[in-house]
Amino acid sequence: MTSFQVGFICTLLAVSGISYAQTNRRAGQSRLGSADQQFITEAARANMAEIEIGQLAEERASSQDVKNFAREMVQDHQKANDQLQQLASSYGVSLPASISSEDADLRSRLASLSGSDFDKQFVESMLKGHKEAIAKFDDEAARGSDPSVKSYAAETLPVLQNHMRMAEDLAGKLGVSPSPSLNPGGAVTR
């Protein structure tokens, strides 16, 4: 064998080994626990829902305070969703393309309202939705398996808590009383 042939074979083997190692590393990255994958999927759906419902509130709310809250919420959830897309992509996890049927129903119900009725129902739904989201993000930050997913949850949690405070302030201004399902430890549904 000539030195050229030996060099060519060595190069070919080295490239094959690198490619094999990269493929195995990528395959290993996509191995998230089922709970972490479920969290990512639910967080993506929740972000998309808050964006869509927030955009609706920007258009339909009668209170400027509600419109301002909706605008901030849309911006924050778009940023959170962008971060989540990057995280999911790094693990090879596909995110859902649409909001849940429950959130689609909520959006439809809200779209049929106007004026102060819209404002009150929107704020009430934000109280319920953010209470649920805070519980899920807090749980993931504390008990999640993957450090990157836990970090995303922990970094997003203060934003959700701020939205909750804003929704509570709006509820007070609009005369919306928290639903009994918002009690700590209770199941919260939209």
N, C-alpha and C positions, 0 to 999 in steps of 0.2 A: 504494500500500500504506500502511496506517495504521502509526503507530509501535507500536501493540499487536501487529500482525501481524509486523512486523520483529522485535520483541523475542521473540515466540513462536517464530519460525523460528530465531533465534540461539540461544535456550535449547535448542530441540530438537536443533540441530546440536552444541551443546556437550555435551549429555547423551549423544548418540550417539557422539561422539568419545571421551569418558571411558569409556563402556562398551566400545568397541572396543579402547581401550588396555588396560583391565583384562583383557579376554579374551585379548589377545595376551600380556600379562605372565604370566597363569596358564598359557597354553599353553607359553610358554618355560620356566616353572618345571618342567614335567613332563618336560623333556628331560634326563634323566640318561643317562650312558653305560651301555651294557649291562653292563659289569663292576660299576659302582656299583649298578645295579638288582639284579643277581644277588647282590651282597653283602648288600643290604638284605633280600632274600627269604630268603637262607640264615641271616642273623642272626635274623630273625623266627622261622623254624622252630626254630633252635637254642634261642632264648629260651623258646619254648613247650614244647619238649621238656624243658629243664632244670626248668621250672616243674612240668610233669606228673610227671616222674620224681622230682623233689624232694619233691612232695606225697606220692607213694607211699612214699618213704623216711621221711617224717615219721610215716606210719602204721605201716609194717612193720619198720623198723629195730629191732634189739634193743639196740644201743649208744646211750646217751644222747648221746655225742659225735657219732655219725652223724646222729642226729635234729637236733641243734643245727646241724650243718653244712648239712643239708638245708633247715632253716628259713631260715638266712641266705641260702643260695643261691636259694631261692624268692623271697625279698624282693628280692634284688639283681636277679634276672632279670625280675621283674615291673616294677621301676623302669626297667631298661634297655629292656624291651619298650614301656613307655609312651612313653619318649623316642623310640624308633624309630618308633612309630605316628605321633607328631607330625611327625617328619622325613618319613616316607613320605607323609603327608597333604599336607604343604607342596609336595610334588612331584607329587601326583596319582598316586602309586604304590599299588596295592592289595597288601596283605600276604596271605600264605596264611592259610587258616582252620584248618589242622590241621598236626600234626607230620608228618615224613616217615615213609614206611613202615618205613624202617630203625629210626627211633626208636620207632615203635609196636611193632615186634618186640622191641626191647630192653625196653620197658616191660612187655610181656607176659611175657618171660622172667623179668624181675625179680619180677613179681607172683606168679609160681609158686614163688618161694623164700621162705624164712623164716629167722629166727634169724641166726646168724653167717654162714651161706651168703649170705643176702640182703646183709648188711652188706659182705662182701668183694666180691661181684659189683657192688654199687652203687658202692663206692669205686673199683674197677678201671675201671668204665665212666666215672666222673667224671674219672679221670686221663686216659683216652684222649680223651674228649670235650673236655675243657678244653685239652689239648695241641693238638688240631686247631683249636679256636676261637682260641686265642692266636695261632697261626700266621696264620690268616685275618685277624684283627683287626689284627695287626702289619703284614701286607702292605697292607691297605686304608689304614691310617694313614700308611704310607710312600709308597704308590704310587697311591692312589685319585685320581680325577679331580676330584670335586666337593669343595670345601672343607668343606661342612656334613657330608657323609658321612664324610670323613676325620676331622673333629673328633669325631663320634660314636664312631668306632672308637678314636681315641686316648684319649678320656675313659673308655671302657668297658674298655679293655685292663687297667688296674691292678686292676679288680674281678675280671676273669678270672684274672689272675696270683695274686691273693689266694686265689681258690677253688682254684687249682692247689696252692698251698702248703698249704692246709688239707687237701686230698685226700691230698697226700704225707705229711703228718703222720698222718692217719688210717691210711693204708696201712702206715706203720711200726708203729703200735699194733696193727693187725689182722693183721700178717704178710702183707700183700699185696705181692708183688713186681711192680715195673713190667714190663709186657710188652715184648718186644724191639721192638715197633712204636713204642714211645715214644722211641726213640733220635732225637737231633736229625737232621733231614734225611730221616728215614724217613717213609713214608706212614703215616698214622694213620687207622684206621677204628674204629668202635664195635663 
